[in-house]
Amino acid sequence: MKLKRTATLALAAALVSAPVLAVAGCAPDDTIVLRVYNWEEYMDEGGEDSYDGTEAAPSMTERFEAWYEETYDTPIRVEYTTYGTNEDMYNQLMLTNEGDYDLLCPSEYMIMKLAAEDRLVPYDDSFFDPTIEENYYIRNVSPFIQNIFEGNEIVRQNNDAGSTWADYAAGYMWGVTGFIYNAEAIDETQLAELGWNAMTADIYKNKVTTKDNVRDTYFVALAILYRDEIKALDRNAENFNEQLTAILNRTDEETIKKVEEILRQIDGNIYSYETDTGKNDMVLGNIWLNFAWSGDAVYAMDLAEEEDGISLNFFIPNECANLWFDGWVMPKGAQKQPAQAFVNFLSRPDNAVRNMYYIGYSSVISGDRADETYGSAVLDYVRECYEADPEETDDVILYDLSYFFGENTAFYAETEQALSRQLHAQYPTQEDMLHCAVMDYYGETANENINELWSRIKAESLDAWAIAVLCAAAVLIIAVPLAAKFGKHLEFRKKPKKGYRQVSQKSDEI
Amino acid sequence: MRLQFSRKMLGIPYAVFLLFFVIVPMLVILFYAFTDKELHFTFGNFIRFFSDPSKLSTIAYSLVIALITTVICLAIAYPVAYILARSNMKRKFVLLLLFVTPMWINFVLRVNAIRELLSWTGLLGEANYFNTIFGMVYDFLPFMILPIYTTLLKIDHSLYEASADLGAGWSKTFTRITLPLSLPGIMSGITMVFLPSMTNYVVSDMLGNSKVTIIGKFIYEYFGSNWHMGSMVALILLIVVFLTTWLTGGFREDETVRGANI
């Protein structure tokens, strides 16, 4: 009841408010209003918890407003709203008019969906000109990320051949999926051997969790289903990652049918489907193994260390993992100039650091080392967090992140940090990245099928006879009061005993 | 012409509210439930719902969970309400307050607290259905106590005296006077516990580790991906709710003592 009310109310409110929003958008003076729609808690909001650490520290949007006015000599105001899931964002976009939002931050598959449905406008060519000082995005984005964005074509019906993600999206944060595990309870070699199969392994029964989210769990099921095929691939082959990505994007009927089997095994083996109780359950020791996005993993490890002195580790299965992004896109009707300026401002390395610090995920920004002011900010921040002095301790290794930050950027880090803790989660090694695959948008039909599959898995299952019995019971429950209700009007009620007079129910009205 | 003010005009704000926030949304749900993605009329969602055993099982489970919750709530609430209403304790409102105060504390906070408790006792993750029902009973108990308490309080004391005068014992007085006269309170208590416990998926998610699925969760998930199917499930739930309310006499007008108006 509660939910139904909220849902309908929200719907009605959205219907009513859509035109109002459009009107409210027109500011009386020449101040530009930039409407940014982002994930919850996904940008530096200033204050004591921010990187600058003072109560007066401005939020990222306030910083932008000041910077924009200074740079372009036009006042601007950011209207910042947030959403909880990609689907919420999509639904909201469908309910509002073109031009109600200037900038959105969906995940990769939602970017593909929006682009395929022709709802986005591309970035200007000038956005990619590295000679312009304010083009912080193109100057500072990691080549690793930009290669992926340029290497993935956008598929749609009226295909303007050759357009890639890079034309429509600018990266924001990225990461991989893996397991957080409790090193005291779990044998690491065993876990490494099992990989994603840990999700269905008897030894972890009731001690492992997955996300209450169909795409993540479907990925795990695919990894389990095609484990042998993936292992048989030649890792040194030029097109290894392409082959891997193809396998991990299978959505044909045959696959879905087999995946259902595996999802049932997972369903029987896990402790819970969770969206945010996993971290707490890890710390409490209720579970040993928690499917996690890397940014969440960093947060959970920090938390466990600070508050409970428990040490949690992060593990990326060797056979494959999911590489994900969130990126900035402009829906149709967006004000392109200020929107692109906003993306550029976020991509200035010092701001990238502020956001990384605040939200715990890894920015796509690596830094342009030719830029003396800001260029090394991100790498400096990472080193500040993780660098260890080899003269003080022997337990260090040279951690090489040149695939992300460019050449000559290796630094010494504590072995444990580098191999299984925060650093490993935040910036996996190049070797790890080789077997990370991007998961595409499934497409309309497959998406529907997979959602149905998910609802079947999550639903309660009863045998046919049990349904019959319950239906019979329900009919009975309905029939008995019905009979009582209408029985009154029939004549089979007992006549009053002799000597009594039946008093009318309404007699008290006299 | 002078604008005549009539008392009926006081109802206009509510009528407007009713129109925009009750009637229009209902129609929207009805519209979505019987259309497909291209907004063509279809019975497809209806057929899909009733031809899928997993959906029917979930409805059946929701009904059973709600039924058990209601029965337990009633079994706990009635004696408490009875004792409170009949006792001559000086400070009985303090006791009543103790039952009601949990309602003033944020719902999510309470569910989280129970989660911690269950985790501490080791039940969390071991007995998902039990935990779900436990949480629902805890959350909805005040909604059962209050209406029963108010109806019991309103029973004229002279009825008990008359009953005693005529030589009826406690049990006879209870079955002939107390119980029948408190029936409206019981009914509204049942409505107020039964209906939310079919849809309150926060409890089943948090305490049942999301491994217990009730019908409300379905609606939530469908509204992420397919509004048409989601509307159909919502509509079916609406019908179930309507039937339940009607059967428990929720629409009868001759009851002045219904406790639902707390």
Interface residues (C-beta under 8 A of the other chain):
Chain A: M1 K2 L3 K4 A7 T8 L9 L11 A12 L15 V16 T85 E87 D88 N91 N206 D212 D267 I270 Y271 S272 Y273 E274 T277 D281 L284 N286 N447 E448 N451 W454 S455 R456 K458 A459 E460 S461 L462 A464 A466 I467 L470 C471 A474 I478 P481 L482 K485 Q505
Chain B: F20 F21 V24 P25 M26 V28 I29 D52 P53 S54 K55 L56 S57 T58 A60 Y61 L63 V64 R115 S119 L124 G125 E126 L195 P196 M198 T199 N200 Y201 D205 M206 N209 S210 K211 V212 T213 G216 K217 F218 I219 Y220 E221 Y222 F223 G224 S225 N226 W227 G230 A234 L237 L238 V241 L243 L247 T248 D254
